[in-house]
Amino acid sequence: MTRSDHRRRPAKEIRERYASVVSQVTLRTIHELFEADRTSLIDTVVFNGIVETTDPRTGQPIQPCLVTLRTTKDTFMAISLGNVDPGACLQHLNASVSKRPEELAPVRPVLEFDMANKRFVDEEDVLADLDQRPNLPKLSPTEFESLIPNRFARMGLETKQTRPFA
């Protein structure tokens, strides 16, 4: 390969691709959550697309929210994802999307999660004590509620478990 074969992509193309990836990952994640809900326990999903990076101005770690939305299962499942433009689909869902995601320009989340909130409980590893195929009906409600975040964590997703209502 010659040096000319290693040309950088035009800035416009980089911006468009980055925005497209953010949109596609958002839609795919919500799709997977609703599809995994075989017993129809999930009615609404709030999604905050947050990236962990370093602020190029300060060198400090930052976590800007690049996309946020709230949608119901009925609204989302009525969409034919294979036939939509991801950006237009997010507009249809009233999502807030960064106007400059490649520059890490944040949007205000629909719902902010306070990780120090007293409603969140420490994660419990119930999988270590269970067979590879847990018998879900035999799990206590607390064990089941711990199982779900464990499964999502193994898929690379971050979750927080809340305390039960009194």
C-alpha positions in Angstrom: 0.0 0.0 0.0 1.2 3.4 -0.7 0.9 6.4 1.6 -2.0 7.8 -0.4 -4.0 4.6 0.3 -4.1 5.6 4.0 -6.0 8.9 3.5 -8.3 10.0 6.3 -12.0 10.0 5.7 -13.6 13.4 5.1 -14.7 15.1 8.3 -18.4 15.2 7.1 -18.3 11.4 6.5 -16.8 10.8 10.0 -19.6 13.0 11.6 -22.3 11.1 9.6 -21.0 7.7 10.5 -20.6 8.5 14.2 -24.2 9.9 14.3 -25.4 6.8 12.5 -23.6 4.4 14.9 -25.1 6.3 17.9 -28.6 6.0 16.4 -28.2 2.3 15.4 -26.8 1.2 18.8 -29.7 3.0 20.6 -32.4 1.4 18.5 -30.7 -2.0 18.7 -30.4 -1.9 22.5 -34.0 -0.9 23.0 -35.1 -3.6 20.5 -33.1 -6.3 22.4 -34.6 -5.2 25.8 -38.1 -5.5 24.5 -37.5 -8.7 22.6 -35.9 -10.3 25.7 -39.1 -9.5 27.7 -40.9 -12.7 26.9 -43.4 -12.3 29.8 -44.2 -8.7 29.0 -43.0 -7.2 32.3 -41.4 -4.2 30.7 -43.8 -1.4 29.5 -41.4 1.5 29.3 -37.7 1.9 28.7 -35.7 5.0 29.4 -32.4 5.0 27.5 -29.4 7.3 28.1 -26.6 6.7 25.6 -23.6 7.7 27.7 -19.9 7.4 26.6 -16.9 7.3 28.9 -14.1 9.4 27.5 -11.6 12.1 28.2 -12.4 15.7 27.7 -9.8 16.9 25.1 -9.9 20.4 26.7 -9.1 19.3 30.3 -7.8 15.8 30.0 -10.3 14.8 32.7 -12.7 11.8 32.4 -16.2 12.8 31.3 -19.4 10.9 30.6 -21.5 12.9 28.1 -25.0 11.7 27.2 -25.2 11.6 23.4 -28.8 10.3 23.1 -31.8 9.9 25.4 -35.3 8.8 25.0 -38.3 7.2 26.7 -40.5 4.9 24.8 -43.2 2.3 25.5 -43.1 -1.2 24.2 -46.3 -0.7 22.1 -44.8 2.4 20.4 -41.5 0.8 19.8 -42.7 -2.6 18.6 -45.0 -0.9 16.0 -41.8 0.2 14.2 -40.4 -1.9 11.4 -36.7 -1.4 12.2 -35.5 -3.0 9.0 -37.2 -0.3 7.0 -36.3 2.9 8.9 -33.6 5.5 8.8 -32.2 5.3 12.3 -31.9 9.1 12.8 -35.5 9.7 11.5 -36.7 6.8 13.7 -35.2 8.5 16.8 -36.9 11.8 15.8 -40.2 9.9 15.6 -39.6 8.6 19.1 -39.0 12.1 20.3 -35.4 11.3 21.3 -32.9 14.0 22.1 -29.8 13.4 20.1 -26.5 15.3 20.3 -26.2 17.7 17.3 -22.5 17.0 17.4 -21.9 13.5 18.8 -18.5 13.3 17.3 -17.5 16.3 19.4 -19.2 14.7 22.4 -21.7 17.5 22.7 -24.1 16.3 25.4 -27.9 16.4 25.7 -29.9 16.5 28.9 -31.1 13.0 29.8 -34.8 12.3 29.9 -34.2 10.8 33.3 -31.0 11.2 35.3 -29.9 8.4 37.4 -28.3 9.4 40.7 -25.9 6.6 41.4 -25.6 7.6 45.0 -29.4 7.4 45.3 -30.5 5.4 48.4 -33.0 3.4 46.2 -30.1 1.6 44.5 -28.8 -1.6 46.2 -25.5 -3.3 45.8 -25.3 -5.9 43.1 -25.5 -9.5 44.3 -24.0 -12.3 42.3 -26.8 -14.9 42.4 -25.4 -16.7 39.4 -22.5 -18.1 41.3 -24.9 -20.2 43.4 -27.2 -21.3 40.6 -27.0 -24.0 37.9 -26.2 -22.6 34.4 -29.9 -22.9 33.7 -31.7 -21.3 36.7 -35.2 -22.6 37.5 -36.9 -19.2 37.4 -40.1 -20.2 39.2 -38.0 -21.4 42.2 -36.2 -18.1 42.6 -37.3 -15.7 45.3 -38.3 -12.2 44.1 -35.0 -10.8 45.4 -33.0 -13.5 43.7 -34.9 -12.9 40.4 -34.3 -9.1 40.7 -30.6 -9.8 41.1 -30.5 -12.2 38.3 -31.5 -9.7 35.6 -28.7 -7.1 36.3 -26.2 -10.0 36.5 -27.3 -11.2 33.0 -27.2 -7.7 31.6 -23.7 -7.1 33.1 -22.4 -10.3 31.4 -23.7 -8.8 28.1 -21.7 -5.6 28.8 -24.6 -3.5 29.9 -24.7 -1.4 33.1 -27.7 -1.6 35.4 -28.7 -0.4 38.8 -31.1 -2.2 41.1 -33.6 -0.2 43.2 -34.9 -1.1 46.6 -38.5 -2.4 46.8 -41.2 0.0 47.7 -42.1 0.0 51.4 
